[in-house]
Amino acid sequence: MGSRDQDPGSRSTDEAALSARLRRLGERLDRTGASRANDTDPAPRPRADTSGLARGFRLSTEFVAGVLLGALVGWLLDRWLHISPWGLIVFLLLGFAAGVLNVMRAAGLAASPGGGAKRREN
Protein backbone atom coordinates (compact mmCIF):
# COMPACT_ATOMS: atom_id res chain seq x y z
CA MET A 1 0.00 0.00 0.00
CA GLY A 2 1.09 3.54 -0.69
CA SER A 3 1.84 6.29 1.79
CA ARG A 4 -1.44 8.02 0.95
CA ASP A 5 -3.51 5.22 2.44
CA GLN A 6 -1.65 5.27 5.74
CA ASP A 7 -2.72 8.62 7.20
CA PRO A 8 -5.95 10.36 6.15
CA GLY A 9 -4.75 13.60 7.76
CA SER A 10 -1.67 13.76 5.50
CA ARG A 11 -3.86 13.39 2.45
CA SER A 12 -5.88 16.50 3.32
CA THR A 13 -2.69 18.49 4.02
CA ASP A 14 -1.24 17.30 0.68
CA GLU A 15 -4.42 18.38 -1.10
CA ALA A 16 -4.37 21.73 0.71
CA ALA A 17 -0.72 22.28 -0.23
CA LEU A 18 -1.45 21.33 -3.86
CA SER A 19 -4.45 23.64 -3.94
CA ALA A 20 -2.37 26.50 -2.54
CA ARG A 21 0.37 25.90 -5.13
CA LEU A 22 -2.18 25.84 -7.94
CA ARG A 23 -3.74 29.09 -6.67
CA ARG A 24 -0.30 30.79 -6.52
CA LEU A 25 0.52 29.54 -10.01
CA GLY A 26 -2.78 30.90 -11.32
CA GLU A 27 -2.09 34.29 -9.75
CA ARG A 28 1.41 34.39 -11.28
CA LEU A 29 0.00 33.52 -14.70
CA ASP A 30 -2.61 36.26 -14.37
CA ARG A 31 0.06 38.83 -13.46
CA THR A 32 2.29 37.70 -16.33
CA GLY A 33 -0.58 37.87 -18.82
CA ALA A 34 -1.59 41.32 -17.60
CA SER A 35 1.98 42.64 -17.82
CA ARG A 36 2.35 41.29 -21.34
CA ALA A 37 -0.89 42.95 -22.37
CA ASN A 38 0.31 46.27 -20.95
CA ASP A 39 3.75 46.10 -22.57
CA THR A 40 4.14 48.27 -25.62
CA ASP A 41 6.32 46.66 -28.23
CA PRO A 42 8.60 49.35 -29.75
CA ALA A 43 8.31 47.76 -33.19
CA PRO A 44 5.02 45.87 -33.44
CA ARG A 45 4.79 43.34 -36.19
CA PRO A 46 2.48 44.35 -39.04
CA ARG A 47 -0.75 42.43 -39.21
CA ALA A 48 -1.59 40.70 -42.46
CA ASP A 49 -4.81 41.95 -44.02
CA THR A 50 -5.18 38.95 -46.31
CA SER A 51 -3.69 35.51 -46.55
CA GLY A 52 -0.63 34.93 -48.71
CA LEU A 53 -2.61 32.89 -51.20
CA ALA A 54 -5.18 35.64 -51.70
CA ARG A 55 -2.44 38.25 -52.13
CA GLY A 56 -0.61 36.08 -54.68
CA PHE A 57 -3.84 35.49 -56.58
CA ARG A 58 -4.54 39.22 -56.65
CA LEU A 59 -1.05 40.09 -57.90
CA SER A 60 -1.14 37.42 -60.60
CA THR A 61 -4.59 38.58 -61.68
CA GLU A 62 -3.34 42.16 -61.96
CA PHE A 63 -0.54 41.02 -64.25
CA VAL A 64 -2.61 38.68 -66.42
CA ALA A 65 -5.38 41.26 -66.82
CA GLY A 66 -2.90 43.86 -68.08
CA VAL A 67 -1.42 41.47 -70.64
CA LEU A 68 -4.81 40.19 -71.85
CA LEU A 69 -6.28 43.68 -72.13
CA GLY A 70 -3.26 44.86 -74.11
CA ALA A 71 -3.53 41.85 -76.44
CA LEU A 72 -7.25 42.42 -76.93
CA VAL A 73 -6.82 46.12 -77.74
CA GLY A 74 -3.97 45.29 -80.14
CA TRP A 75 -5.99 42.57 -81.89
CA LEU A 76 -9.00 44.87 -82.26
CA LEU A 77 -6.77 47.65 -83.58
CA ASP A 78 -5.27 45.21 -86.11
CA ARG A 79 -8.72 44.21 -87.35
CA TRP A 80 -9.96 47.77 -87.55
CA LEU A 81 -6.91 49.39 -89.23
CA HIS A 82 -5.66 46.27 -91.10
CA ILE A 83 -2.11 46.64 -89.74
CA SER A 84 -1.69 43.07 -88.54
CA PRO A 85 0.45 42.04 -86.54
CA TRP A 86 1.86 45.40 -85.43
CA GLY A 87 -1.04 46.49 -83.24
CA LEU A 88 -1.04 43.18 -81.42
CA ILE A 89 2.73 43.27 -80.87
CA VAL A 90 2.81 46.87 -79.64
CA PHE A 91 -0.20 46.62 -77.36
CA LEU A 92 0.86 43.22 -76.02
CA LEU A 93 4.13 44.80 -74.92
CA LEU A 94 2.28 47.81 -73.49
CA GLY A 95 -0.07 45.44 -71.66
CA PHE A 96 2.92 43.56 -70.25
CA ALA A 97 4.43 46.82 -68.99
CA ALA A 98 1.09 47.92 -67.54
CA GLY A 99 0.69 44.54 -65.81
CA VAL A 100 4.13 44.77 -64.22
CA LEU A 101 3.43 48.35 -63.11
CA ASN A 102 0.05 47.33 -61.62
CA VAL A 103 1.68 44.46 -59.70
CA MET A 104 4.34 46.81 -58.36
CA ARG A 105 1.70 49.32 -57.29
CA ALA A 106 -0.44 46.63 -55.65
CA ALA A 107 2.62 45.30 -53.80
CA GLY A 108 3.47 48.81 -52.63
CA LEU A 109 6.79 48.98 -54.50
CA ALA A 110 5.89 51.78 -56.92
CA ALA A 111 4.24 55.17 -56.66
CA SER A 112 0.50 55.31 -57.06
CA PRO A 113 -1.00 57.36 -59.92
CA GLY A 114 -1.99 60.15 -57.49
CA GLY A 115 1.68 60.80 -56.71
CA GLY A 116 3.84 59.55 -53.92
CA ALA A 117 4.30 56.01 -52.78
CA LYS A 118 1.22 54.37 -51.36
CA ARG A 119 1.85 53.38 -47.73
CA ARG A 120 -0.21 50.53 -46.37
CA GLU A 121 -1.21 50.81 -42.73
CA ASN A 122 -1.60 47.36 -41.22
Secondary structure as the mmCIF struct_conf table of DSSP 4:
data_model
#
loop_
_struct_conf.conf_type_id
_struct_conf.id
_struct_conf.beg_label_comp_id
_struct_conf.beg_label_asym_id
_struct_conf.beg_label_seq_id
_struct_conf.end_label_comp_id
_struct_conf.end_label_asym_id
_struct_conf.end_label_seq_id
HELX_RH_3T_P HELX_RH_3T_P1 SER A 3 ASP A 5
TURN_TY1_P TURN_TY1_P1 GLN A 6 GLN A 6
HELX_RH_AL_P HELX_RH_AL_P1 PRO A 8 ASN A 38
BEND BEND1 PRO A 42 ALA A 43
HELX_LH_PP_P HELX_LH_PP_P1 PRO A 44 ALA A 48
BEND BEND2 ASP A 49 THR A 50
HELX_RH_AL_P HELX_RH_AL_P2 GLY A 52 LEU A 81
TURN_TY1_P TURN_TY1_P2 HIS A 82 HIS A 82
TURN_TY1_P TURN_TY1_P3 SER A 84 PRO A 85
HELX_RH_AL_P HELX_RH_AL_P3 TRP A 86 ALA A 107
TURN_TY1_P TURN_TY1_P4 GLY A 108 GLY A 108
BEND BEND3 ALA A 110 ALA A 110
STRN STRN1 ALA A 111 ALA A 111
TURN_TY1_P TURN_TY1_P5 PRO A 113 GLY A 114
BEND BEND4 GLY A 115 GLY A 116
STRN STRN2 ALA A 117 ALA A 117
HELX_LH_PP_P HELX_LH_PP_P2 LYS A 118 ARG A 120
#
